[in-house]
Amino acid sequence: MGSRISRRLKDSSEFQTLYVEAGDAAQDVLRQRGLEPSDPHTAASQADVLVLAIPDKLIGKVAQEMAPLMKPGAMMVLLDPAAPHGGELPPRPDITYFVTHPCHPPVVNDETDPEARMDFFGAIKAKQHVVAALMQGPEADYARGEAVVRSIFSPVMNVYRVTVEQMAILEPALSETVVLTCMVIMREAIDEAVRRGVPAQAARDFVLGHMNVNIGILFNYIDAQLSDGAKLAVSRARTRIFQPDWKDVFEPENVMKEVKAITQSISVK
């Protein structure tokens, strides 16, 4: 994420950017890309906006070190809700905390450029939506934060304003705990079909094609319905594949458990 963001900011006429990397090897990579690394303490004390593009488990440690150096009125931008929602940010009432996360390019889109169609993460060529939250700070800072978001995740369509709590429902609860888990099972199901003799490419293309139809139906892109046979198959399979209480993953205490697992590398029971 940091590499994609730095590529965007490098060519931006809107912002003057200082780049910080930890370790000689990472700093050498910056120089190879034509970017000169800055001293982290100097950058933190000078910046109007400080973007932490680092792993979630390091956010608390780095924020504790950097926040005291920031000048009053400066903004710290976090690229994931886990650490902010988990209470990892230090108290500093005179700075702004702004939390954001890309939605990534949607599977249903109007991209015509082949490179944009293969930009799965976004912030390169494909358009994407973004969610953002003003966690702490004056209301006027939301517009400042959105301007940063639109630059680092460009090209951006909509920036949806949510709360940090709502963003934590989106990730990890919705996008990872539920949707990603289901997709991993889908991939394992394809592998099982192949193990049982179905040609690998046929299995892959068959499922991806059916996923495309199902997205059109379930998300109301097309005026069509699931067949009666498909509905019955889903009804029979739900009780075998899913626990009856699976929606409990959205309960606040369970969302917090997942957040703590992400930020503190602890197991969740």
C-alpha positions in Angstrom: 0.0 0.0 0.0 2.8 2.4 0.8 4.4 1.8 -2.6 1.2 2.5 -4.4 0.5 5.6 -2.4 4.0 7.0 -2.8 3.7 6.5 -6.6 0.6 8.7 -6.5 2.1 11.4 -4.3 5.3 11.6 -6.3 3.6 13.1 -9.3 1.0 15.2 -7.3 1.2 19.0 -7.6 -1.2 19.3 -4.7 1.1 18.0 -1.9 4.8 18.3 -1.0 5.7 14.9 0.4 8.3 13.6 2.7 9.0 9.8 2.5 10.0 7.7 5.5 11.2 4.1 5.5 12.6 1.9 8.2 15.9 0.1 7.5 18.6 0.6 5.0 17.2 -1.9 2.4 13.8 -0.2 2.3 15.5 3.2 2.0 17.5 1.9 -0.9 14.3 0.9 -2.6 13.0 4.4 -2.2 16.1 5.9 -3.7 15.9 3.4 -6.7 12.4 4.9 -7.3 13.8 8.4 -7.3 12.6 9.3 -3.8 14.9 10.5 -1.0 14.1 9.2 2.4 13.6 11.6 5.3 14.3 11.3 9.0 11.1 10.1 10.6 11.2 12.5 13.6 11.8 15.5 11.3 9.0 14.4 8.9 6.5 13.9 11.8 7.2 17.3 13.3 7.0 19.1 9.9 4.0 17.4 8.3 0.5 18.8 8.1 -0.7 15.3 7.3 1.1 12.1 8.4 0.0 8.9 6.6 0.9 5.6 8.4 1.1 3.1 5.5 2.4 0.3 7.7 1.1 -3.1 9.0 -1.7 -3.0 11.5 0.3 -4.7 14.3 2.8 -1.8 14.1 0.3 1.1 14.1 0.1 1.3 17.9 3.9 1.4 18.4 4.6 3.9 15.6 1.6 6.1 16.5 2.8 6.3 20.1 6.2 7.4 18.9 5.0 9.8 16.1 1.9 11.5 17.6 3.8 13.4 20.3 6.0 14.9 17.6 3.2 16.2 15.5 2.4 19.9 15.5 -1.0 21.0 16.8 -3.7 20.9 14.1 -1.9 18.3 12.1 -3.7 15.1 10.9 -2.7 11.5 11.2 -4.2 9.3 8.5 -4.7 5.6 9.2 -5.4 3.2 6.3 -7.4 0.6 8.2 -9.9 0.7 11.1 -8.4 -2.1 13.2 -5.9 -0.1 15.3 -8.1 3.0 15.8 -11.1 0.9 16.7 -8.9 -1.2 19.0 -7.8 1.8 21.0 -4.2 1.7 19.8 -3.9 5.5 19.1 -2.4 7.7 21.8 -4.5 10.5 23.4 -3.6 13.8 21.6 -6.7 16.0 21.5 -5.1 18.8 19.5 -4.5 16.7 16.4 -6.9 15.0 13.9 -7.3 11.3 13.5 -8.7 10.4 10.0 -9.3 6.7 9.1 -9.8 5.4 5.6 -9.8 2.3 3.6 -10.2 1.6 -0.2 -13.1 -0.5 -1.4 -10.9 -1.6 -4.3 -12.1 -1.7 -7.9 -15.6 -3.2 -8.1 -16.1 -6.5 -10.1 -18.8 -4.7 -12.1 -17.2 -1.7 -13.7 -16.9 0.2 -17.0 -13.2 -0.1 -17.4 -12.0 -0.4 -21.0 -8.3 -0.2 -20.6 -6.9 -3.8 -20.2 -4.4 -2.6 -17.6 -7.2 -1.0 -15.6 -9.2 -4.3 -15.8 -6.2 -6.1 -14.3 -5.7 -3.5 -11.5 -7.3 -5.5 -8.7 -6.1 -3.4 -5.8 -6.7 0.1 -7.3 -4.6 3.3 -7.0 -2.9 2.5 -10.3 -5.4 2.7 -13.2 -8.7 1.3 -12.1 -11.4 3.5 -10.5 -12.5 2.6 -7.0 -14.7 3.7 -4.1 -13.3 4.6 -0.7 -14.7 4.8 2.9 -13.5 7.4 5.3 -14.1 8.5 8.9 -13.2 11.6 10.9 -12.4 9.9 14.2 -11.2 13.0 16.0 -10.8 16.6 15.0 -12.8 19.6 13.8 -15.5 19.0 11.2 -13.7 21.1 8.7 -10.9 18.5 8.7 -13.1 16.0 7.0 -12.8 17.8 3.7 -9.0 18.0 4.2 -8.9 14.3 4.8 -11.1 13.5 1.8 -8.7 15.5 -0.4 -5.8 13.4 0.8 -7.8 10.2 0.3 -8.8 11.1 -3.3 -5.1 11.7 -4.1 -3.6 8.6 -2.6 -6.2 6.2 -3.8 -6.7 7.9 -7.2 -8.7 7.4 -9.4 -11.6 7.6 -6.9 -15.3 7.6 -7.6 -17.2 8.0 -4.3 -15.8 8.6 -0.8 -18.4 7.2 1.6 -18.4 8.8 5.0 -18.8 6.3 7.8 -17.8 6.0 11.5 -14.8 4.0 12.6 -17.1 1.5 14.2 -19.0 1.0 10.9 -15.7 0.7 9.0 -14.7 -2.1 11.4 -17.9 -3.9 10.5 -16.9 -3.6 6.9 -13.4 -4.9 7.6 -12.7 -7.2 9.2 -16.2 -8.5 9.9 -17.9 -8.3 6.5 -15.1 -8.4 4.0 -12.7 -10.8 5.7 -14.5 -12.8 8.4 -17.5 -13.5 6.1 -16.8 -12.8 2.5 -13.2 -13.7 2.2 -13.8 -16.9 4.2 -16.6 -17.9 1.8 -14.3 -17.2 -1.2 -11.5 -19.3 0.3 -14.0 -22.1 0.7 -15.1 -21.5 -2.9 -11.5 -21.8 -4.1 -11.1 -25.0 -2.0 -14.3 -26.4 -3.6 -12.8 -25.8 -7.1 -9.7 -27.6 -6.0 -11.8 -30.5 -4.7 -13.7 -30.7 -8.0 -10.3 -30.9 -9.8 -9.1 -33.6 -7.4 -12.2 -35.6 -8.4 -11.3 -35.4 -12.1 -12.8 -32.1 -13.5 -10.3 -30.3 -15.8 -8.8 -27.4 -13.8 -9.5 -24.7 -16.3 -13.0 -25.9 -16.9 -13.8 -25.8 -13.2 -12.3 -22.4 -12.8 -14.1 -20.9 -15.8 -17.4 -22.6 -14.9 -17.3 -21.1 -11.4 -16.1 -17.6 -12.4 -18.9 -17.5 -15.0 -21.6 -18.5 -12.6 -20.2 -16.0 -10.0 -20.7 -13.3 -12.6 -24.4 -14.4 -13.2 -25.0 -14.6 -9.5 -23.6 -11.1 -8.8 -25.9 -9.8 -11.5 -28.9 -11.4 -9.9 -28.1 -11.0 -6.2 -27.0 -7.4 -6.4 -29.8 -6.3 -8.8 -27.7 -5.5 -11.8 -30.0 -7.5 -14.0 -33.7 -8.3 -13.9 -33.5 -12.0 -13.2 -34.1 -14.5 -10.5 -32.3 -17.5 -9.2 -33.9 -20.7 -10.5 -36.1 -22.8 -8.2 -33.5 -25.5 -8.3 -30.7 -23.1 -7.3 -32.9 -21.8 -4.4 -33.5 -25.3 -3.2 -29.8 -26.2 -3.4 -28.9 -23.1 -1.3 -31.6 -23.9 1.2 -30.3 -27.5 1.6 -26.6 -26.4 1.7 -26.9 -23.6 4.3 -27.5 -26.0 7.2 -24.6 -28.1 6.2 -22.0 -25.4 5.5 -23.0 -22.6 7.9 -23.6 -22.5 11.6 -27.1 -21.2 12.6 -25.5 -18.3 14.6 -23.0 -17.2 11.9 -24.3 -13.6 12.0 -22.9 -13.3 15.5 -19.6 -12.3 13.9 -21.1 -8.8 13.5 -21.7 -8.4 17.3 -19.5 -5.6 18.7 -17.6 -7.9 21.0 -16.8 -10.3 18.2 -15.7 -7.5 15.9 -13.4 -6.2 18.7 -12.0 -9.7 19.2 -11.0 -9.8 15.5 -9.6 -6.3 15.7 -7.4 -7.3 18.7 -6.3 -10.4 16.8 -5.1 -8.2 13.9 -3.4 -5.5 16.0 -1.9 -7.6 18.8 -1.4 -11.0 17.0 -3.5 -12.9 19.5 -5.7 -15.9 18.8 -9.5 -15.6 18.7 -11.7 -18.2 20.3 
